[in-house]
Amino acid sequence: NGNAGFQQVLERLESDPVCQRLSLKSFLILPFQRITRLKLLLQNILKRTRPGSEEEVQATQAYDALEKLIKDCNENVQRMKSTEELIYLSQKIEFECKIFPLISQSRRLVKCGELTALDFSTLSPKWKVTTRPIYLHLFNDCLLLSRPKE
């Protein structure tokens, strides 16, 4: 989105009749869709092969290899989503001092959300409670608390 030249080239390519007006996203998703269709096809082949035959052995090996490929693809997609979350978060969060790099190959965002912090004022004779929002970011290796910029 930040590169205007890339956007122009992409729009020109997507409008080309060869691409059938499909977006880049559809071309990236298509191989994953084909892999899952192949899995269904292999399941049907396995149902129709004679037990103990050479065809069943080959179909089973192909099915197992396809299962491993699908699992690897899903893991890589999750890893990329996690990295994208870290990049987005690092752009939003401003540290007063850089304690550690937020983006790391091994770091994953597990959970995040807004909480309300309660402040009790003991200076006055009556208890006064004030609230302010804080954000909790739980990673697989650390916990980060942040607050909105005032």
C-alpha positions as CSV (number, residue, x, y, z in Angstrom):
1,N,0.0,0.0,0.0
2,G,2.9,2.4,0.7
3,N,4.5,1.9,-2.7
4,A,2.6,3.8,-5.4
5,G,4.6,2.3,-8.3
6,F,3.9,-1.2,-7.2
7,Q,0.2,-0.4,-6.8
8,Q,0.0,1.0,-10.4
9,V,1.8,-2.1,-11.8
10,L,-0.5,-4.4,-9.8
11,E,-3.6,-2.6,-11.0
12,R,-2.4,-2.8,-14.6
13,L,-1.7,-6.5,-14.3
14,E,-5.0,-7.3,-12.5
15,S,-7.0,-5.5,-15.2
16,D,-5.2,-7.6,-18.0
17,P,-7.6,-10.0,-19.7
18,V,-5.1,-12.8,-19.2
19,C,-5.6,-12.5,-15.4
20,Q,-9.4,-12.7,-15.9
21,R,-9.8,-9.7,-13.6
22,L,-8.6,-11.7,-10.6
23,S,-6.7,-10.0,-7.8
24,L,-3.2,-11.0,-6.7
25,K,-4.7,-12.4,-3.6
26,S,-6.7,-15.0,-5.5
27,F,-3.5,-16.1,-7.3
28,L,-1.8,-16.5,-3.9
29,I,-4.7,-18.5,-2.4
30,L,-5.3,-20.7,-5.4
31,P,-2.4,-23.2,-4.7
32,F,-3.7,-23.7,-1.2
33,Q,-7.2,-24.4,-2.5
34,R,-5.8,-26.9,-5.0
35,I,-3.8,-28.7,-2.3
36,T,-7.0,-29.2,-0.2
37,R,-8.8,-30.5,-3.3
38,L,-6.0,-33.0,-3.9
39,K,-6.5,-34.2,-0.4
40,L,-10.2,-34.9,-1.0
41,L,-9.3,-36.6,-4.3
42,L,-6.8,-38.9,-2.6
43,Q,-9.3,-39.7,0.2
44,N,-11.7,-40.9,-2.5
45,I,-9.0,-42.9,-4.3
46,L,-8.2,-44.6,-1.0
47,K,-11.8,-45.5,-0.4
48,R,-12.0,-47.2,-3.8
49,T,-8.6,-49.1,-3.9
50,R,-8.4,-52.7,-2.9
51,P,-6.9,-53.1,0.6
52,G,-3.3,-54.3,0.6
53,S,-2.8,-53.5,-3.1
54,E,0.2,-51.6,-4.5
55,E,-2.2,-48.8,-5.5
56,E,-3.3,-48.4,-1.9
57,V,0.3,-48.2,-0.7
58,Q,1.1,-45.5,-3.3
59,A,-2.1,-43.6,-2.5
60,T,-1.4,-43.8,1.2
61,Q,2.1,-42.5,0.7
62,A,0.8,-39.6,-1.5
63,Y,-1.8,-38.8,1.1
64,D,0.7,-38.8,3.9
65,A,3.0,-36.5,1.9
66,L,0.1,-34.2,1.1
67,E,-0.9,-34.1,4.8
68,K,2.7,-33.1,5.7
69,L,2.7,-30.4,3.0
70,I,-0.7,-29.0,4.2
71,K,0.6,-29.0,7.8
72,D,3.8,-27.1,6.8
73,C,1.8,-24.6,4.8
74,N,-0.6,-23.9,7.7
75,E,2.4,-23.5,10.1
76,N,4.1,-21.0,7.7
77,V,0.8,-19.1,7.3
78,Q,0.5,-18.8,11.1
79,R,4.2,-17.8,11.4
80,M,3.7,-15.0,8.8
81,K,0.5,-13.8,10.5
82,S,2.4,-13.7,13.8
83,T,5.2,-11.7,12.2
84,E,2.7,-9.3,10.6
85,E,1.1,-8.8,14.0
86,L,4.4,-7.9,15.5
87,I,5.3,-5.5,12.7
88,Y,1.9,-3.8,13.1
89,L,2.3,-3.6,16.9
90,S,5.9,-2.3,16.7
91,Q,4.6,0.6,14.4
92,K,1.9,1.4,17.0
93,I,4.0,1.2,20.1
94,E,6.4,4.0,21.0
95,F,9.0,3.0,23.6
96,E,10.6,5.7,25.8
97,C,13.8,3.6,25.5
98,K,14.4,0.5,23.4
99,I,14.7,-2.3,25.9
100,F,14.4,-5.1,23.4
101,P,13.4,-5.6,19.8
102,L,9.7,-6.4,19.5
103,I,10.0,-8.2,16.2
104,S,11.8,-11.6,16.6
105,Q,11.6,-14.9,14.7
106,S,10.8,-16.8,17.9
107,R,8.4,-14.3,19.4
108,R,4.6,-14.7,19.0
109,L,1.7,-12.6,20.2
110,V,-0.4,-14.9,22.3
111,K,-3.1,-12.5,23.5
112,C,-3.7,-8.8,23.7
113,G,-6.5,-6.6,25.0
114,E,-7.5,-3.5,26.9
115,L,-7.8,-3.5,30.7
116,T,-8.8,-0.8,33.1
117,A,-6.3,0.2,35.8
118,L,-7.7,1.4,39.1
119,D,-5.8,4.1,40.9
120,F,-6.6,4.7,44.6
121,S,-5.8,8.1,45.9
122,T,-4.9,8.0,49.6
123,L,-4.1,11.7,49.9
124,S,-7.7,12.8,50.7
125,P,-9.7,11.5,53.7
126,K,-12.2,9.9,51.3
127,W,-11.0,7.1,49.0
128,K,-11.0,8.3,45.5
129,V,-10.8,5.8,42.6
130,T,-9.8,6.9,39.2
131,T,-9.6,4.6,36.1
132,R,-7.4,4.7,33.1
133,P,-7.0,2.3,30.2
134,I,-4.0,0.1,29.8
135,Y,-3.2,-2.6,27.2
136,L,-1.8,-6.0,27.9
137,H,0.3,-7.8,25.3
138,L,1.1,-11.4,26.2
139,F,3.9,-12.9,24.0
140,N,5.2,-16.4,24.2
141,D,8.3,-15.1,26.0
142,C,7.3,-11.8,27.8
143,L,4.5,-9.6,29.0
144,L,4.2,-6.0,27.8
145,L,1.9,-3.4,29.4
146,S,1.3,-0.2,27.5
147,R,-0.9,2.8,27.8
148,P,-2.4,5.1,25.2
149,K,-0.5,8.3,24.5
150,E,-2.0,11.3,26.2
